[in-house]
Amino acid sequence: MNIVFMGSPDFAIPSLNKIHQSHHTLKAVVTNVDKRRGRGSEKAPTPVKARAKELGLPIIEVEDLTSEEFEDELKKLDPDLFVVVAFRVLPKSVLAIPRTGSINLHASLLPKYRGAAPIHWAVINGEEETGCTIFFLDEKVDTGNIILQKKIQIGNEETTGEVYERLMLEGSEALLEAINKIEEGDYALQPQNHKEATPAPKLFKENTRIDFTKTAKQIFDMVRGLNPFPVAWVEWQGKKMNIYKIQLGPYANVDPGELFHKNGKVLVGCSDGTVELMEVQLPGKKRMTGEEFANGYEIAGTLC
């Protein structure tokens, strides 16, 4: 089939590689325009653009998905299928262009975790399994009919970063399997049960702050679910402290958020016990272990 691939972040690269290595024809790669990745830096390409350039593939950079110029460019490619991985919401007029339709790789077992951060929320919520879903796109976000799904287990201590790396590869294999099924007409669509849908909203400063009135397990899952990015945080002595790693601590009769040092461990009270700080970072400082934190600072006060 003639395929147009759409994606921008590194999550999409294994999928791009799989299709490039297959018998299908990549007519073009659509990605976001170059932008600055840091203060004062020059504009940098998206990871997908950089990889497409290495592979010698035609590249279409787009800012306005609704522009007639963009639509005309896609139509000229005479595509059978659009394949979308970690991109943007396509307008109805664009979805109507390919003969077979447009499919998406989503990093959850839809209808669970619809939205921008499905892996993060699966880990934050303490799920024991997640997976990926290949489905046909429609006008609403993550609601289309399912072609196939693949499940993976989430380890008790796995971080979002670790699950992300595994799903990136598992998803690319599932995507190529779905593309081949579409080519052969060998698939049965499964409608989503919208009543079972759960959200996976974007992560901001407001919803990544730790609430120590929750249980130790809930806090532990939140910290690993926000590692390595955007990172869970608290306020201590008027400063924002990033918390990269914790573990469940012993029971202690202390108030939620109370910070104290006991038996060589830096502990924080929560609703049903304590958590131990294992890796933290203060503004302008390098990451440090709990032991290094205890050696360099007076361990007292409240995290909130």
Secondary structure as GFF3:
##gff-version 3
##sequence-region A 1 304
A	DSSP	beta_strand	2	7	.	.	.	ID=ss1
A	DSSP	three_ten_helix	10	12	.	.	.	ID=ss2
A	DSSP	alpha_helix	13	21	.	.	.	ID=ss3
A	DSSP	beta_strand	25	32	.	.	.	ID=ss4
A	DSSP	beta_strand	35	36	.	.	.	ID=ss5
A	DSSP	beta_strand	43	44	.	.	.	ID=ss6
A	DSSP	alpha_helix	47	54	.	.	.	ID=ss7
A	DSSP	beta_strand	59	62	.	.	.	ID=ss8
A	DSSP	alpha_helix	68	76	.	.	.	ID=ss9
A	DSSP	beta_strand	81	85	.	.	.	ID=ss10
A	DSSP	alpha_helix	92	95	.	.	.	ID=ss11
A	DSSP	beta_strand	101	106	.	.	.	ID=ss12
A	DSSP	alpha_helix	118	124	.	.	.	ID=ss13
A	DSSP	beta_strand	129	136	.	.	.	ID=ss14
A	DSSP	beta_strand	146	153	.	.	.	ID=ss15
A	DSSP	alpha_helix	160	184	.	.	.	ID=ss16
A	DSSP	three_ten_helix	194	196	.	.	.	ID=ss17
A	DSSP	alpha_helix	216	225	.	.	.	ID=ss18
A	DSSP	beta_strand	232	236	.	.	.	ID=ss19
A	DSSP	beta_strand	239	248	.	.	.	ID=ss20
A	DSSP	beta_strand	259	262	.	.	.	ID=ss21
A	DSSP	beta_strand	265	270	.	.	.	ID=ss22
A	DSSP	beta_strand	273	281	.	.	.	ID=ss23
A	DSSP	beta_strand	288	289	.	.	.	ID=ss24
A	DSSP	alpha_helix	290	296	.	.	.	ID=ss25
###
